Amino acid sequence: KLIILAPIMALFNARRRTRKAVFVVVGSLLFLFFCEIAYITIGLPVKAPVLAINNTEMRLGHTMVQELMNDGFDIYIRKQ
């Protein structure tokens, strides 16, 4: 609430524009600018590739072993 409410109140406070109100508005704009730069730098997460084996779609990171076993796959684990 405070992150959103403080800049709005400072922006629409027409009676008195103090240094504190201007500082809050400028600080909020700098914070939004920083978030945009971070978002551009990091980018969107890449979609998980879809593997298709025997007409069964598997999404890496989403498909569970139980789903594969229900579709008739056998899972073997090698013990070392």
SVG drawing of the C-alpha trace seen along z (x, -y; Angstrom):
<svg xmlns="http://www.w3.org/2000/svg" viewBox="-5 -25 33 76">
<polyline fill="none" stroke="black" stroke-width="0.4" points="0.0,0.0 2.7,-2.5 4.6,-2.0 1.6,-2.8 -0.2,-5.2 2.7,-7.6 3.5,-8.6 -0.2,-9.0 -0.8,-11.2 2.3,-13.2 1.3,-13.6 -2.3,-14.8 -1.5,-16.9 -2.3,-20.3 -2.3,-22.5 1.3,-22.1 4.2,-20.6 7.0,-20.1 10.4,-18.8 9.4,-15.5 6.5,-15.1 8.8,-15.8 11.4,-13.4 8.8,-10.6 7.6,-11.1 11.2,-11.2 12.1,-8.1 9.1,-6.2 9.9,-7.0 13.5,-5.9 12.3,-2.7 10.0,-2.0 12.9,-2.8 15.1,-0.3 12.4,2.4 12.0,1.9 15.8,2.1 15.9,5.3 13.0,6.8 14.6,6.0 18.0,7.4 16.6,10.7 13.9,11.2 10.9,13.5 11.3,17.1 11.8,19.5 9.0,21.9 9.8,25.4 10.4,27.6 7.9,30.3 9.1,33.8 6.9,36.3 7.5,40.0 4.9,42.5 2.3,39.8 2.8,38.7 3.8,35.1 6.3,34.5 7.1,31.0 10.4,30.7 9.9,29.5 6.1,30.1 5.4,33.7 5.5,36.0 6.7,39.6 3.3,40.8 1.8,39.3 4.3,41.2 3.7,44.5 -0.1,44.0 0.6,43.7 2.4,47.1 6.0,46.1 8.4,48.1 11.0,46.1 14.3,47.8 16.8,46.3 20.4,47.5 21.9,47.9 25.6,47.2"/>
</svg>
